[in-house]
Amino acid sequence: MTGLEDRGGAFYGRRKGKRLRHGQQDLVETLLPALRIDPAKPPAAQFSERIREIWLEIGFGGGEHLAAQARSNPDVGIIGCEPFVNGMAKLLATIRQERLDNVRLWDDDVLHLLPKLPEGCLSRVYILYPDPWPKRRQRKRRLVSDETVAALARLMRPGAELRFATDIDDYAGWTLERVTRSPAFTWTATRADDWRLSWPAWPGTRYEAKAIREGRRPSYLTFRRI
């Protein structure tokens, strides 16, 4: 999986926005270390015994979707990856307030984590509204690439789902092309309208609501690990 390192160690995106409030900074300094996933240990060993499977959400933004999934699926361990510290601080506040003990976190580039996770450890992966990097010269920065798809294929058990959402038509086509040309995945759509329909019990995200208000229609793609 050396292809994941082709970016030369560069992380494309913001690490921090406006200054954190004192309480948020305290959560980052105290709660985050306790919840940070340790790549050197099996993921299942870092959750309670009641956890039956593990999901991964890459780039959770403010954490609304991840928190909703953790709340609705207490027997699922969820690893959330988000290098943007302000988004991490928001989710940490929710975790503490609601005592969500089935969440573990990664606050660095996810491409540094994927090679360290064990084969077949994931039952579901979410990639929701990733940065589209719309300019042609920027597209090499997109999270979805042949190398990332191969890395996820190694980590996902047969039958596991990869769920992708975007409000950028070009990125939907880009992702569809790259995932379907992998022999490890199949697109689950059976009707022409399937890609316009969100998933059952879908809580949505703050970014999605903004996109809809601004007239952009989301696309929802589901792929199954063969």
TORTOR-803896 format. One line per field, with one value per residue (C-alpha): residue number from 1; x negated, y, z negated. Coordinates in steps of 0.2 Angstrom, whole numbers, m for minus. Last residue first. Example, Ala and Ser with C-alpha at 12.3 -4.5 7.8 and 13.67 -1.06 7.14 Angstrom:
BEGIN
num [2	1]
px [m68	m62]
py [m5	m22]
pz [m36	m39]
END
This chain:
BEGIN
num [226	225	224	223	222	221	220	219	218	217	216	215	214	213	212	211	210	209	208	207	206	205	204	203	202	201	200	199	198	197	196	195	194	193	192	191	190	189	188	187	186	185	184	183	182	181	180	179	178	177	176	175	174	173	172	171	170	169	168	167	166	165	164	163	162	161	160	159	158	157	156	155	154	153	152	151	150	149	148	147	146	145	144	143	142	141	140	139	138	137	136	135	134	133	132	131	130	129	128	127	126	125	124	123	122	121	120	119	118	117	116	115	114	113	112	111	110	109	108	107	106	105	104	103	102	101	100	99	98	97	96	95	94	93	92	91	90	89	88	87	86	85	84	83	82	81	80	79	78	77	76	75	74	73	72	71	70	69	68	67	66	65	64	63	62	61	60	59	58	57	56	55	54	53	52	51	50	49	48	47	46	45	44	43	42	41	40	39	38	37	36	35	34	33	32	31	30	29	28	27	26	25	24	23	22	21	20	19	18	17	16	15	14	13	12	11	10	9	8	7	6	5	4	3	2	1]
px [86	86	103	104	117	117	128	128	133	143	136	148	140	152	148	129	132	142	129	115	125	126	140	149	151	163	163	150	152	160	153	141	155	165	160	164	154	139	128	111	99	82	66	63	59	66	82	73	63	77	91	79	76	94	99	85	91	108	103	116	107	111	101	106	94	103	96	102	85	74	67	49	41	54	51	33	37	50	37	24	37	41	55	47	45	28	24	39	31	24	41	49	64	54	70	67	76	95	97	85	93	86	95	90	72	58	55	36	29	27	9	11	27	20	8	20	33	23	23	35	41	55	64	83	93	93	105	108	121	112	95	97	106	92	79	89	87	69	65	74	63	47	49	39	55	56	70	69	86	89	106	116	123	130	143	132	116	125	131	114	106	119	117	98	94	85	84	69	68	81	76	87	83	93	101	96	103	85	80	69	51	48	59	47	32	17	3	15	20	37	38	52	41	30	46	53	39	31	44	58	48	47	65	69	57	64	55	48	56	51	38	30	37	35	22	10	m7	m17	m24	m7	m13	m11	5	m3	m14	0]
py [m44	m28	m19	m1	12	29	44	59	76	89	107	121	132	126	108	111	119	104	92	102	100	81	69	58	44	31	21	28	43	41	50	36	24	33	23	7	m8	1	m10	m5	m20	m20	m30	m31	m12	m3	0	10	22	25	28	40	51	51	56	69	77	78	88	86	71	55	39	23	8	m8	m24	m40	m48	m39	m22	m18	m24	m17	0	0	m4	10	22	17	19	36	44	56	69	78	72	82	98	102	100	112	105	99	89	90	75	75	59	45	31	14	m2	m19	m16	m27	m38	m35	m27	m8	0	4	13	25	36	38	44	60	64	66	48	44	30	30	16	25	39	47	59	75	68	62	77	88	77	79	98	97	86	98	112	101	97	81	70	51	43	25	18	2	m5	m12	5	7	22	34	29	32	49	54	50	59	75	74	92	86	67	65	47	37	19	5	m9	m25	m34	m22	m29	m33	m14	m6	m5	m24	m24	m11	m23	m13	m4	8	15	24	40	40	43	56	65	67	77	89	91	91	105	115	114	120	135	140	135	148	149	136	122	108	114	103	93	83	81	65	64	62	46	38	30	21	12	0]
pz [13	3	7	14	10	18	12	23	16	25	25	23	10	m3	2	0	m17	m23	m17	m26	m43	m40	m37	m50	m37	m45	m28	m16	m5	12	27	32	32	45	60	51	45	37	26	34	33	25	24	43	42	58	49	35	47	59	46	36	51	56	39	38	55	48	32	18	11	2	1	m8	m8	m14	m21	m13	m13	m26	m23	m28	m12	m1	m10	m5	13	14	6	19	34	27	17	5	18	19	36	41	38	55	62	50	40	25	19	0	m6	m8	m17	m16	m27	m29	m35	m42	m46	m52	m37	m37	m52	m53	m51	m32	m35	m49	m39	m25	m38	m40	m59	m73	m74	m86	m95	m98	m107	m124	m120	m136	m129	m136	m134	m116	m111	m117	m109	m93	m93	m97	m83	m71	m77	m76	m58	m57	m57	m57	m67	m72	m77	m88	m85	m99	m104	m86	m87	m97	m88	m72	m77	m84	m68	m58	m68	m70	m65	m50	m50	m38	m36	m46	m50	m57	m68	m73	m88	m102	m118	m124	m126	m113	m111	m109	m93	m85	m87	m95	m86	m78	m94	m92	m101	m114	m130	m121	m115	m132	m140	m128	m115	m129	m137	m121	m119	m137	m134	m118	m102	m91	m73	m60	m62	m52	m35	m20	m10	m21	m13	m18	0	8	15	m3	0	15	3	0]
END
